[in-house]
Amino acid sequence: MRHLLRMAAHSSQTNMHARNLAIVWAPNLLRSKDIEATGFNGTAAFMEVRVQSIVVEFVLTHVEQLF
């Protein structure tokens, strides 16, 4: 998480701020066995990934307090 926070610190050059990093990394960091097991697709999978990205964005914006 600290590494992703360092990446976000360079967002003016890379456009990879906390939200974009969360969208990219959330499915890997918060992998859902439910999506994989049931083969979610479409809206259900999108909603699951959206929740994951919100959680990762929260963690990234509060790294110092959490870790």
Backbone torsions as a table, in degrees:
resi	resn	phi	psi	omega
1	MET	NA	-38.3	179.0
2	ARG	-65.0	-35.9	177.6
3	HIS	-63.7	-44.4	177.8
4	LEU	-64.1	-35.3	176.1
5	LEU	-63.3	-40.3	176.5
6	ARG	-63.8	-38.0	177.5
7	MET	-64.0	-41.6	179.3
8	ALA	-63.6	-28.7	179.0
9	ALA	-64.0	-20.6	179.0
10	HIS	-102.4	24.0	-175.2
11	SER	-64.4	-24.7	178.5
12	SER	-65.5	-26.5	178.6
13	GLN	-95.6	-32.3	-172.2
14	THR	-107.1	-14.9	-174.6
15	ASN	61.2	22.4	177.1
16	MET	-107.0	73.1	176.8
17	HIS	-80.3	-179.4	-173.2
18	ALA	-54.3	-41.5	-178.7
19	ARG	-64.4	-45.9	179.9
20	ASN	-66.1	-40.8	177.1
21	LEU	-62.4	-40.0	179.5
22	ALA	-63.7	-42.5	179.3
23	ILE	-60.9	-42.3	-177.6
24	VAL	-73.1	-43.5	-171.6
25	TRP	-92.0	-21.2	-175.3
26	ALA	-54.4	-46.4	-178.8
27	PRO	-62.0	-25.7	178.4
28	ASN	-86.6	-38.1	-177.6
29	LEU	-76.2	-34.0	-178.4
30	LEU	-121.2	57.7	-176.8
31	ARG	-59.9	133.1	-176.9
32	SER	-105.5	115.2	176.5
33	LYS	-66.2	-29.8	179.4
34	ASP	-62.7	-43.1	179.4
35	ILE	-65.0	-43.4	-178.8
36	GLU	-67.8	-42.7	-175.1
37	ALA	-71.0	-41.4	-175.6
38	THR	-93.5	-9.0	179.8
39	GLY	68.5	37.6	177.1
40	PHE	-49.1	143.3	172.3
41	ASN	-146.1	172.1	177.3
42	GLY	63.4	-133.5	-172.6
43	THR	-63.2	-41.6	-177.9
44	ALA	-62.3	-44.6	179.3
45	ALA	-66.0	-41.3	179.3
46	PHE	-60.9	-43.6	-179.4
47	MET	-65.4	-38.9	178.9
48	GLU	-63.6	-45.5	179.5
49	VAL	-66.1	-35.7	178.1
50	ARG	-62.3	-44.3	178.3
51	VAL	-63.3	-43.6	178.9
52	GLN	-59.2	-44.2	-177.8
53	SER	-67.6	-33.8	177.0
54	ILE	-64.9	-42.0	179.4
55	VAL	-64.5	-46.0	-179.4
56	VAL	-65.1	-39.8	177.5
57	GLU	-61.9	-41.9	177.5
58	PHE	-60.2	-46.6	-179.8
59	VAL	-61.3	-43.4	-179.8
60	LEU	-63.0	-36.6	-178.7
61	THR	-80.9	-7.6	179.7
62	HIS	-129.0	30.0	-177.5
63	VAL	-55.9	-47.4	-176.0
64	GLU	-61.8	-37.8	-179.4
65	GLN	-76.4	-32.9	-175.4
66	LEU	-84.8	-33.9	-175.6
67	PHE	-116.5	NA	NA
